[in-house]
Amino acid sequence: MRAMVLDTPGPVATSPLMLRQLPDPRPAPGEILLEGAACGVCRTDLQLTEGDLAARRLPIVPGHQAVGRVAQVGPAAEGWAVGDRAGVTWLAGACGVCSRCRSGRENLCADATFTGWDRDGGFAQRMTVRAGFAVRLPDGTSDLDAAPLLCGGVIGYRALRLCGIEPGGRLGLFGFGASALLAIQVARHWGCEVYVATRSETEQERARDLGAAWAGGYDEPVPVPLDAAVTFAPVGEVVLHALRSLDRGGTVAVNAIHLDHVPQLPYADLWWERSIRSVANVTRADVRELLALASEIPIRTATEIHPLEDANVALARVRSGEVNGAAVLRI
């Protein structure tokens, strides 16, 4: 099979992913084999490729927003049949027995594994996945449109829940890439007033088109105190801007697996029971809830399509912020 393989992390300008012919993977007990159709390209893929996130295994095939068809069912893999449509997310596995798993927080499991980090991901024609961690996709959503929901959509949804925004509340979104573009649709479905801060005038206009009450730059004050906020930009200064925009008792959820730094902040910015919390990974329950919402709203996705062999190009465009919506590889 063809796959884009990372041997050594490096700047995307050097095209660190190499197109290779690899043996077809075989599903182990409890696994299924997927014939890939599409895979989203995420900022986390970029951070792994460039080394901002330390590699856990090399060489590795990145990609954790994969959609495909079941080509083979391994021994003891229940619930799937050849030909079924399935999706793959960042969470590749968890122990299922620790206190966090038993309390519905498998995203925090110390033994959790992750697609494209611990095991080969979806930048390939075929991949294996634990049967219990593959997800069923709603009818009526194409493979290319479904792929961005499996990371950007789901992690954005989890961030909305963790920031504590209530229906009808005033929500701030700081950064407006692929994940925020999906999150605003959920927030507007909940009746929230949404205020968007982003440096891109094009993204500001897109936010207004999607129902934002206000959109401006990071250097502009948000016109109202916010009940809650989510930051999407991997920049610590943006977290401070969001915090200073909160009303008393508000929470900033930091939707990033990596930040450039965490700046020093005056305690006055945190006073009045404001809080900052990180968003770490997703659970299978998050995925099921988001996919149900995606059909109900319905969520509109904007995709920029690239062939598999142009994965380096797609990553470079994610890095530069040039992608209109979400970059997706057509496998």
N, C-alpha and C positions, 0 to 999 in steps of 0.2 A: 504494500500500500504506500501511497504518497503521504508524507507528513512534513511539517515545518518543525525543526528540532533546534533546541537551544543547547549548545555545548558549553559556551562560556558567555556569561552576561557581559554586555557592553552597550555603548550608545546606539540607539536605533539608526543613527546616521551611518553606522558601519555595517548595517544589515546582519545582526547577530544570528537571526534565525536562518537555518539552512534547509533547503528542500532535499529530502532524502527518500529513498525507497527502503521501507522497513518490512520485516515479516508481519503478516497479519496476526494481530493478538488473538489469543484464545481465552474464552471466559473460564475463570476458575469456579469452583463450587460457590454458589450463591451470587454469581455474576451473570450479566447478559452482555452480548456483543452488539454494538450499534453500528449501523452503516450510516455515516454522517451525511447530513444534508446542509446544515448551516451551523456556524459558530460565531457568536458575538465577540468583539474585540474590546476589552475593558482596560481601564487605566491600571488595574491591578496586574494585568498581563504586561503592560508597559513597565511597571515598577519591578516585576520579576525579571523581565528581559534585560533591563538596564542595571539590575543589581541593587536597587534601592531596598528591595526585600531580599534578604540572603537566601540563596538557593538551598533547598532541602535535598534535592537530588539532581544530578547532572549525568548524562544528558536528560532532557525532559521535553515533552511536547506540551506547550502551553494551551490555554483555552478552557474556559469553564462555563460557557453559555451555549452548550451544544444541543442540537436537535437532530434526531435521526429516526431510523426504523430498526426494530429488533431483527438482527440477522441470525442470531443463535442464542439459545437459552442454556446456560450452564447447569450442571447438576445442582439440585436443591435450590434453584432460583425460582421462587414462587411469584405468581401474579402476572407473568408476562408470557406472551406467545410470539412466535416469529411473525413479523409484519406489523406488530404494534408500533405506534408512534410514541416516542419517549423523549424527555428532556433531561439534561444534566446540569447541575448547579455547582457552585463553589464547594459546598459541603459534600465531600466524597464518602465520609463514614464517621461514625462515632461509636463509643463502646456500648452504649445502651444500658449500662448498669450503674454508673456512678451517680452521685446525688444530683448533678446538673442534668444529666440525661433523663433521670427519673422525674425531675421537676419541670420538664419541658424546655430546658435550656441546653440542648445538645450542641448548640453553637459554641458553648463555653467548655465543652468536654476536653480534658487534658490530652486525651488520646484521639481527638478528632483528626481526620485527614482531609486534604483539600485537592480538588481537581486542578491539574496543571501545575501543582506545587509538590505534592507528595506522589501523585500518580499521573500518568500521561493523560492529556486532555484532548480537546476537540479540534486542534489545528491539524487534523488528520482525516483520512478517509474512513477509518474505523477506530473504535475505542471500546474498552470494557468499562463497566460500571457496576457497582453493587446493586443488586435488584431492588433492595429496599430503599435505596437513595436515588433511583431514577424516578422521574415525575411524569404523570400523565398530563397531556396538553389539551386545552379546550378546542373543540371543533370550531371551524370558521376562522382560525388564525393561521396564516401561512407559516412555513418553517422560518423564513427570513424575518417575519414580524415577531414570531414567538421568541427567537433567540435573545433579544435584548431584555425581555421580561425576566429571564432566568438569573440575572445578576443585578443590572442597573435597576430594573423594576422592583425586584424583591428586596434588595438592600435599601432602596429608597422608601419602600413601604415599611420596613422594619424601623427605619429612622423616624418616620412619621409617628409610629406608635411610641417609640422611646422618648421622643421629645414631649409627649403628653398633650399634643394639640387636641382640642375638643371640636366637634362639629360646630361650625359658625365662628370659630376663633380666628385670631389674627396670627398668621404664620409667615415667617420669613424664610426664604430659600436663598442661600448665599453661594453663588456659582450656579450655572445653568447649562450643564452638559446633559448627556444622555439620561443619567439617573434622575436629575431634577426635572427633566422634560416629562418623564413618566409620573414622578411624584406629584407634580402640580395638578395632573388630571385626577388623581385620587383625592387630593385636598379640595379641589373645586367640587368634586362629587359629594364630599362631606359638607359642602356649604361654607368652607373657610374663605376668609379674605386673605389673599396671598400677595406678599411683597417680595420682589426679586431684586437681588443685588448681583451684578455681574459686570465685568469690564467691557464686554462685547456689546456694541450697540445693536448688532444683528440679533443676539440672544435676548436683549431687552425687548426688542420688537416682537420676537417670537413669544416671549413670556406674556406680553400684553395680548397677543392674539389668542393665547390659551386661557385668558381670563384673569391675569394678574391685575390687582387693583393699582399697582405701582411697580415700575421697574426703573432702576437707576444704577449708577456706578458704586463701587466700594467706597469712594470718597464722598458720597452724598449721604446725608442723614436720612434714615427711613422715616417717613412722615408721621408715623404713629408708633406708640410702644407696642411691642409684639408679645403675644402670649407664649410663643414658642418659636424656635428656629432650627433649621438644619443647615449645616455647612457641607458643601460638596467639593469645594476647591481644596487641594492638599497643601494649604498655606496657613500657617499658624496665625498670621495677622488677621486673616478673614474670620477666624474663630473669635478674636477679640472684638472685631467690628460687630459680629452677630450678638455677642454678649452685651455690648453697650446699647444694643437696640431693643433689649428685652424690657418688659414691664417687670414689676416686682413678682417674685415667685416663678419666673419663667425658666425654661430649660433650653440649652443649646445641645443638640445631638450632632456629634462630629462624625459624618459619614465618610470616613477615610481609613484605610489600613496603614497609611504612611503619611506623616506630615513633615514638612521641611524642618520645622522647629516649633516649640511651644514658647511663645514670648512671655516675658515677665509682665504681670498685670497688677494694677493697683487694686487693693482689696475693695475699694469703693465700687469697682465694676461688678464684683461678685456679691456685694452686700445686698440685703433685702431678699435673702433666700433664693437668689438666682443660682443656677447650677450648670455645669458642663458635664456631659457624659459621652463616652465613645460608643460606637456601633460596631460590634464585632461579629462578622459572619451572619449567617441566616439559619433558620431551622426549616425542617420540612413543613411544619405548620404554616410558617410565613409564606412558603411557596404556594401551598394549597389556597390560602386566603387571597393572596394577590392574584392568582390565576382566575379564581372565581370572580373577583372584582373586575379583572380585565375584560371578562365577557359581559359583565353587567353594565359597565359604564357606557360603551366599551372604550378601552384605552386605545389611542391611536399611536402607532410607532412611526418614527421617521428613521429610515435606514440608508446608509451609504454602502453599497455592495462592492466587494473586492473578491477576486479569485483567490483560492488557497495560496498560490505561490506569491501573492502580493501581501502577505501578512506583515512583512517589514514596512511596506508602504502604509498600510492601515495603522500600524502602531505609531509611525512618524506623524501621521495626520492627527491621531489622538493626542500626541505630545504637543503639537503646535496649536491645538484647539480649532482646527479647520473643519472637523467633521460636523456635518449638518445632521444632528440626531445621534444615532449609534452606528458605528462601523460593524459590518457583518461580513464574514467570509462565506462565500458560496462554495460548499464542498463538492 
